[in-house]
Amino acid sequence: MSGTGAPDTLPVGGAAGLEVVVLAGSWHDRVMAGLLDGARRALRDSGVTNVTELRVPGTFELTVAASRVAARGCDAIVALGVVIRGGTPHFDYVCQAATHGLTAVAERTGVPVGFGVLTCDTEQQALDRAGLPGSAADKGYEACAAALQTAVLLRGYPQPSG
């Protein structure tokens, strides 16, 4: 795993007052707990208190939840999920659907979506990215910080209509 070139995961200035929704899949409890803890730390570090957490069954369902949440209105969405490769093409379909679906929600609505979906070959790769003690990366924190940074950056720009 390469962390080379990754930005610092510092608190996001100007994020206090944002309304943020964190969507999280329910698979892979230990990894998901790490991702959620990372997102919560990023929110706390950045002074964001208006937060709603919603749990969906799995990564595939993140897209429809993000679409509905964005339509209701919020400043940013953080989407957290875990997909670990198995012996069938199911992995490819779920990863592609989540990636394209969450990108489409952000493009269509103008609401920043932090992409915290781990797409790993093994459970160990997911654990290494989950922000747990001993993990090499904290993708929950990073995804949340990216959503917050984008929301702060775009604050003065109007949402697209339609």
Residue pairs with C-beta under 8 A, 6 or more apart in sequence:
1 125
1 128
1 129
1 136
1 137
3 136
3 137
6 142
9 42
9 138
9 141
9 142
9 145
10 45
10 145
11 42
11 45
11 46
11 47
12 42
12 45
12 46
12 145
12 148
12 149
12 152
13 46
13 152
14 152
14 155
15 46
15 47
15 48
15 148
15 151
15 152
16 46
16 47
16 48
16 49
17 48
17 50
18 48
18 50
18 75
18 76
18 148
18 151
18 152
19 50
19 51
19 52
19 73
19 74
19 75
19 76
20 43
20 48
20 50
20 51
20 52
20 74
20 75
20 76
20 77
20 78
20 144
20 147
20 148
20 151
21 51
21 52
21 53
21 54
21 69
21 74
21 76
21 77
21 78
22 36
22 39
22 40
22 43
22 51
22 52
22 53
22 54
22 77
22 78
22 80
22 144
23 54
23 55
23 56
23 62
23 65
23 66
23 69
23 77
23 78
23 79
23 80
24 32
24 35
24 36
24 53
24 54
24 55
24 56
24 80
24 81
25 32
25 55
25 56
25 57
25 58
25 59
25 61
25 62
25 80
25 81
25 82
26 32
26 55
26 56
26 57
26 58
27 58
27 59
27 81
27 82
27 83
28 82
28 84
28 123
28 126
30 127
30 130
30 132
31 82
31 118
31 123
31 126
31 127
31 130
31 132
32 80
32 82
32 130
33 130
33 132
34 127
34 130
34 131
34 132
34 135
34 138
34 140
35 80
35 82
35 116
35 118
35 130
35 131
35 139
35 140
35 143
36 53
36 80
36 140
37 131
37 140
38 130
38 131
38 138
38 139
38 140
38 141
38 142
38 143
38 144
39 78
39 80
39 114
39 116
39 140
39 141
39 143
39 144
41 141
42 140
42 141
42 142
42 144
42 145
42 148
43 49
43 51
43 144
43 148
46 145
46 148
48 148
52 74
54 65
54 69
56 62
56 65
58 81
58 94
59 81
59 82
59 83
59 94
59 95
59 98
59 117
60 94
60 97
60 98
62 79
62 80
62 81
62 98
62 101
62 102
62 117
63 97
63 98
63 101
63 102
63 104
63 105
64 101
66 77
66 79
66 101
66 102
66 105
66 113
67 101
67 105
67 108
67 109
69 77
70 77
70 105
70 108
70 109
70 111
70 113
71 109
74 111
75 111
75 112
75 151
75 155
76 111
76 112
76 113
76 114
76 147
76 148
76 150
76 151
77 105
77 111
77 112
77 113
77 114
77 147
78 113
78 114
78 116
78 140
78 143
78 144
78 147
79 98
79 102
79 113
79 114
79 115
79 116
79 117
79 143
80 116
80 117
80 140
80 143
81 98
81 116
81 117
81 118
82 117
82 118
82 120
82 126
83 91
83 94
83 95
83 98
83 117
83 118
83 119
83 120
84 91
84 120
84 121
84 122
84 123
84 125
84 126
85 91
85 120
85 121
85 122
91 119
95 117
95 119
98 117
99 115
99 117
102 113
102 115
102 117
103 113
105 111
105 113
106 112
106 113
108 160
109 159
109 160
110 154
110 159
110 160
111 159
112 146
112 147
112 150
112 151
112 154
113 147
114 143
114 144
114 145
114 146
114 147
114 148
114 150
115 143
115 146
116 139
116 140
116 142
116 143
116 144
118 125
118 126
118 129
118 130
118 139
120 126
120 129
127 135
128 135
128 136
128 137
129 135
129 136
129 137
129 138
129 139
130 138
130 139
130 140
131 137
131 138
131 139
131 140
131 141
